[in-house]
Amino acid sequence: MRLILLGPPGAGKGTQAQRLVQKYGIVQLSTGEMLRAAVAAETPVGLQAKDIMASGALVPDEIVIGIISDRLDQPDMKKGFILDGFPRTVPQAAALDELLKKKHIKLDAVIELRVNESALLNRVETRVAEMQARGEEVRIDDTPEVLSKRLASYRSMTEPLIHYYSERRKLATVDGMMTIEQVTREINRILSAVGAVEPKAARSAAPARKARAGTSKSAKPAGKKAAKTAGKAAKSAGKAKKAASKRALKATRTAASAAKGAARGRAAGKAKKTAKNTVRKAAKKVTKKRAKR
């Protein structure tokens, strides 16, 4: 994820940047911190910046770009970064685009936190009044007067970046007057929409897909084995059915044969009885004839 956060002082850029750092493990790049680190490390660019910073002058854009270039080459930049406080001007944005192009790094999005300046001033006035009521010391840079000057500087120097990045279709605007949670959700939605991060549904579905894939692999041999067992069972059932049919046919034939035998026996008995009756009648006739003589 490569992201730039834009917005006036008090818009909540620092809060949202820290949330993104914690959620995605990316690095928040602050030009001030990078300058101080480069000076402490005595890098070639840091040494150039050291004398300029010591004199109180502004560090030229080419030196700032050089420091950012060195920082982007560090191993912890693999997951991505958030640029906070840079670029501040259109020339700085153009120089940054050129640097990223040389390094083959794609800028995913520029998110503007748009706020109501009057509401910001009212917040500061309320906060200052509450601190004074509690007897707390108010920082000299945390007053409505200082904030008004910073807002004016933002409008004149940094606001043109809105048009610059809008023309390049990199800009997304979030209502910075929403609650912190609402702003965070909207930023995450934008990052998912531009493909900077994987959508939540997809992330939660990935382990499920992996589990299903593993189940399919393990289930495949089991399915073959079950099919083979079912085939054997069906074959055995067929044999048993055939044997049962043969036994039933044999029993039917035996019963038919027995029935025929029984019928023949009954017929023989009847014939025998008829013969006896015929003999008996004939004997009676002979007896009657002898008696007449």
Secondary structure, DSSP 8 states (H G I E B T S, - for coil): -EEEEE--TTSSHHHHHHHHHHHH--EEEEHHHHHHHHHHHT-HHHHHHHHHHHTT----HHHHHHHHHHHHTSGGGSS-EEEES---SHHHHHHHHHHHHHTT----EEEEEE--HHHHHHHHHHHHHHHHHTT----TTSSHHHHHHHHHHIIIIITHHHHHHHHTT-EEEEETTS-HHHHHHHHHHHHHHTTSS--HHHHHHHHHHHHHHHHHHHHHHHHHHHHHHHHHHHHHHHHHHHHHHHHHHHHHHHHHHHHHHHHHHHHHHHHHHHHHHHHHHHHHHHHHHHHH-
